[in-house]
């Protein structure tokens, strides 16, 4: 199998905005602003509902954590 084979859709949970806001402690307005600015994954529209893959939300949060910690590190001399 090629290395570029995507993760099976059945192995990734879909989550809603209520989950994301509870998970992060941030507001839905903040996330919709980030989506508009292309700084957060676009939702998957299922009828009128919006969902995200949990793995994408986790990846986004891990990236923010890494960025935050990189900013805190003093530069080596």
C-alpha positions in Angstrom: 0.0 0.0 0.0 1.3 3.5 -0.8 2.2 5.7 2.1 -0.3 8.3 1.1 -3.4 6.2 1.8 -5.7 8.2 4.0 -6.9 7.0 7.4 -10.2 5.1 7.1 -13.1 7.4 7.6 -14.6 4.8 9.9 -11.6 5.0 12.3 -12.0 8.8 12.8 -14.8 10.3 14.9 -16.8 13.3 13.7 -17.3 16.0 16.3 -19.5 19.1 16.4 -18.8 22.6 17.6 -20.2 21.8 21.1 -17.5 19.2 21.5 -14.8 21.5 20.2 -15.8 24.4 22.5 -16.0 22.0 25.5 -12.7 20.4 24.6 -10.8 23.7 24.2 -12.7 26.1 26.4 -12.9 28.6 23.5 -16.1 30.1 22.1 -17.8 29.1 18.9 -17.5 32.7 17.7 -13.8 32.4 18.0 -13.7 29.2 16.0 -15.9 30.7 13.2 -13.6 33.7 13.1 -10.6 31.3 12.7 -12.4 29.3 10.0 -13.1 32.6 8.1 -9.4 33.5 8.4 -8.4 29.9 7.2 -6.7 29.2 10.5 -9.0 26.3 11.5 -10.2 23.4 9.4 -13.4 24.1 7.4 -16.4 22.2 8.6 -17.8 19.2 6.7 -21.4 20.1 5.9 -23.9 17.3 6.4 -27.2 18.9 5.6 -27.5 21.8 8.0 -25.0 20.3 10.4 -21.3 21.1 10.6 -18.9 18.5 11.7 -15.1 18.1 11.9 -12.9 15.1 12.1 -11.6 14.7 15.7 -8.1 14.0 14.3 -8.1 17.4 12.5 -9.1 19.2 15.7 -6.5 17.4 17.7 -3.8 18.2 15.1 -4.8 21.9 15.1 -4.6 22.0 18.9 -1.2 20.2 19.0 0.2 22.7 16.5 -1.0 25.6 18.7 0.6 24.0 21.7 3.9 23.6 19.8 3.8 27.2 18.5 3.1 28.4 22.1 6.0 26.5 23.5 8.4 27.5 20.8 7.7 31.2 21.6 8.5 30.6 25.2 11.9 29.1 24.5 14.8 31.5 24.9 17.1 31.6 21.9 20.4 29.7 22.3 23.6 31.7 22.0 
